[in-house]
Amino acid sequence: MGYTNLYLVPKDPEYAPPADAIPRLAARIAKWTEENAIPSDPSTELSERPMYFGTVPETLPCPSCGSTVDLSDEELDEWAYEFRNSLWTARDARNLVIHMPCCQATLKAGELPLESRRRWSEAHYARFAVYVHDVRDDEFSPEELQEFGALLGCELHQFTESGT
């Protein structure tokens, strides 16, 4: 069974909202989930450095050798699993050190084109994120995005992460 998470992150990946704004936003989004019959309350994340939120692309072009690393290649299963897990759990995702399987180059995740925009999923680096689990096809209206941005003091990206 698949899932879809709806994310809001500041357009500036280094931005962290004032501490008192986070519970106000969470309460406002909880009201939105109730109005839209979504079975989960929002979750929030805040870190000292930008974390990675969203879906990792299926292929990675290597900036060192120019080849394309296919993360669905069975021979790379272990590397791909460790890469994804490290990226999602790193507290400074853009500076995560990666050893590319194609040419053994040592790179930082921030050197890879990971902030993707795909039809069903996206990904962004951010110090702050709020997300709602199991949203189906729901998303925030432009007016709600403006309201939420005003609560946090920043402009926001809205994106979904879908998977199985």
Buried (B, 14 or more C-beta within 10 A) or exposed (E): EEEBBBBBBBEEBEBBBEEEBBEBBBEBBBEBBEEEEBEEEBBBBBBEBBBBBBBBBEEBEBEEEEEEBBBEEEEBEEBBEEBBEBBBEBEBBBEBEBEBBBEEBEBEBBBBEBBBEBEEBBBBBBBBBBBBBBBEEBBBEEEBBEEBBEBBEBEBBBBBBBEE
